[in-house]
């Protein structure tokens, strides 16, 4: 078998950007490469480069602009590029994300498997945000044209099916994590620290965080608050999301807060390891890699309790779950963990055990191999 992926992001020094989808692809290819040939086509890049790394062929495809209808002609450019390798390299199938329907109007010479990581339509619905019609049209066109559809969570599959009125069957294979690379390291806890990591954006629930912390400092005035992730312009106010967050903080919370921006993977792991409690109150996810990474590193989490969350977390076992808008409940869960070091340890151990049994690279690779074998047959 030769399995390919099409993506706009990938964690690599040559890639122009990387986020959760890119991380999930890199994780699963580490498992797949032991059983099949793997190629990754990374579009929207600064230049054309083809390299082979760790058994995987990486195609960095330069972004091209056209005088008219760039969205269409660039897709056709990608189609022609990929087709030449499908024929030459005997690619079995290509997996494509649902986001903005990149495979719409592509006629590829192998089966297209769309993986639902969360389309623009999906996220706009969860956020109750107005969507551009073009994005909905392209996503629906891509999904209707796909030969097969996968999803990273049952919640995302069911929501996508309803939003696009799809009749196709959607299988669910979660994201994988290599738990041998996300390992807890014992440290001497010098001070209590609460960590949020991920993009600073409204849909991640970050504007609720100051309202939790304002309550936490009433009991723990010396607690430190760390934020790691890139800041984005808030779509409602067109201003910095970090600026909006600091405006909601009391003076004590503001003085105790540090925003580190976007960090490399190696530094991020150290930061996760040093945290006492991790808070992830997102409103809109599909199968967040950040949650899996924190769970694998035996961290006590307080997360949202929406849809996909119940497929990842087990309330009162791997951590606490709460509605992000319920500020009192969320803050109380944080305080419960700060008050009880043994509870933090127990939740962390349970979380890693849950990751190893349900989301480990070995488990999810086997599911992917079996899935692609059905396509071949």
Secondary structure as GFF3:
##gff-version 3
##sequence-region A 1 377
A	DSSP	beta_strand	2	7	.	.	.	ID=ss1
A	DSSP	alpha_helix	20	32	.	.	.	ID=ss2
A	DSSP	beta_strand	37	45	.	.	.	ID=ss3
A	DSSP	beta_strand	49	53	.	.	.	ID=ss4
A	DSSP	beta_strand	56	62	.	.	.	ID=ss5
A	DSSP	alpha_helix	70	89	.	.	.	ID=ss6
A	DSSP	beta_strand	93	97	.	.	.	ID=ss7
A	DSSP	three_ten_helix	99	101	.	.	.	ID=ss8
A	DSSP	beta_strand	111	116	.	.	.	ID=ss9
A	DSSP	alpha_helix	120	127	.	.	.	ID=ss10
A	DSSP	alpha_helix	133	145	.	.	.	ID=ss11
A	DSSP	beta_strand	148	151	.	.	.	ID=ss12
A	DSSP	alpha_helix	154	164	.	.	.	ID=ss13
A	DSSP	beta_strand	170	172	.	.	.	ID=ss14
A	DSSP	beta_strand	193	197	.	.	.	ID=ss15
A	DSSP	three_ten_helix	202	204	.	.	.	ID=ss16
A	DSSP	alpha_helix	206	219	.	.	.	ID=ss17
A	DSSP	beta_strand	224	228	.	.	.	ID=ss18
A	DSSP	alpha_helix	241	248	.	.	.	ID=ss19
A	DSSP	alpha_helix	251	255	.	.	.	ID=ss20
A	DSSP	beta_strand	257	259	.	.	.	ID=ss21
A	DSSP	alpha_helix	265	274	.	.	.	ID=ss22
A	DSSP	beta_strand	277	280	.	.	.	ID=ss23
A	DSSP	alpha_helix	289	296	.	.	.	ID=ss24
A	DSSP	beta_strand	301	304	.	.	.	ID=ss25
A	DSSP	alpha_helix	309	312	.	.	.	ID=ss26
A	DSSP	beta_strand	319	322	.	.	.	ID=ss27
A	DSSP	alpha_helix	327	339	.	.	.	ID=ss28
A	DSSP	alpha_helix	341	358	.	.	.	ID=ss29
A	DSSP	alpha_helix	361	376	.	.	.	ID=ss30
###
